């Protein structure tokens, strides 16, 4: 079939009612579009079948993960241009149902069917999370499965992406020119200061990852730490790091659900990049559980990604690509909702710091690490999963830069019965 690129370009523009902002290169060697634009590469007709059998974001994701869809040029630029073309045109965009009433578009759609032959549904990539319905969302079993899907993909792969710090959350940058390791150390120290960690205190690190916060708190501030994770691979890695640091007498790493922690009270709790996994149906329970585990005057530092609020919050849906391939069952909430639920559980919220620009910088460094070691990244996990991580981290960096999502550190206190918080009169003394 000749000039597949031109046919695809015409179809896309008819469906969206706008000029395609990137070039298209098709499997037959044809290419069309703005001459200086980055190139969206449709490697074979299976990419079209993914879209026809699963229209929308999930179909695009499957084509990308399978390697049927690719980019030649700056990935950030392609994502930025395509986001405006597909998702941000608002009332000016023509939706698919309206477009299909147009005889010209129906004719183009028939051409797409012909281009995609043989017309059989392609199997989803093996990296896609398999589910049997969502009736038991955020049970202990379903959370364990979701965490394993994301984190048990190889510690060596995470080392390549995250670097020596092995911290998988937003760093805290003094300058965009600083090192990732320094910025991650500064983030851990910022949290320690907000929690006012002192020798002899007990810290619970919920969702402890590969042990970085636990090690920093024990080594630099002399506290005893219990870290909990649902990932077997994270726990094994953290325990080895702790042994190498000579801190086994101060740190215990458990493979345990936060709902099963019963050995409070703790002086402080850190929850860093974990609450996104809790889910809206369980969030008040999460807040109550952490409140119960703190002693009076104890502090919680909740570091969490947030989305922008919607006019109709009941219309919120989880991003299909992220749900299927990255963070199964993860949910984002507006920061106001998070603060409300923490206070309903009994906390007094004392400080909120928005640091979304810091996450954009962090994600760009992670993408650069992966791209600089692309062959190794594919070998250490799988080609499909390496493609997933590259796409989701690059897209997330743009989302933080464009204020589509944010990240916040919320410092909350369990006050005493008399109302005492133990907080200094000037709350920003940790800076």
Number of C-alpha atoms within 10 A of each C-alpha: 7 12 15 22 23 18 17 22 20 14 21 19 15 22 23 19 16 15 14 21 19 22 23 24 25 23 17 15 13 13 19 19 19 13 10 8 17 21 23 22 20 25 18 17 22 23 22 26 23 26 19 19 14 15 12 13 14 21 20 20 27 28 26 21 24 23 19 20 21 18 17 14 12 11 18 16 15 20 17 16 16 16 14 12 20 18 10 11 14 10 7 10 15 17 14 12 9 10 16 17 10 13 10 14 20 16 13 20 20 12 15 19 15 13 20 19 12 11 15 12 13 14 9 17 17 14 18 20 17 12 9 6 7 9 7 11 15 20 12 16 11 16 21 18 17 23 20 18 20 15 18 16 15 13 18 13 19 22 15 19 24 23 17 12 17 20 24 19 20 25 24 24 22 12 10 13 8 10 13 22 16 15 21 25 18 16 19 22 21 15 23 22 17 23 23 17 22 17 13 13 16 24 29 28 26 23 24 28 28 28 29 19 27 28 26 16 26 25 18 13 18 17 22 24 26 22 27 24 24 24 24 17 18 23 23 16 14 25 19 14 17 23 12 10 11 13 18 18 11 19 26 19 23 19 18 19 16 19 11 10 16 10 8 14 17 22 23 26 25 25 21 25 21 20 22 19 21 20 18 19 11 13 19 19 16 19 20 17 17 28 25 16 20 23 17 20 19 25 32 31 23 24 25 24 27 22 17 14 16 11 8 7 10 7 7 13 9 13 16 15 19 18 17 20 25 22 20 26 22 21 22 24 20 17 22 11 14 21 18 13 19 25 19 13 19 16 23 19 18 13 14 16 11 16 19 24 20 22 23 23 22 26 26 19 20 23 20 15 18 24 15 13 13 17 12 17 24 16 11 18 17 16 18 19 22 21 19 22 19 21 19 16 18 22 21 17 25 21 18 22 17 14 12 14 20 24 23 18 22 22 22 27 28 27 20 13 9 6 11 12 18 14 16 8 7 7 11 10 10 13 8
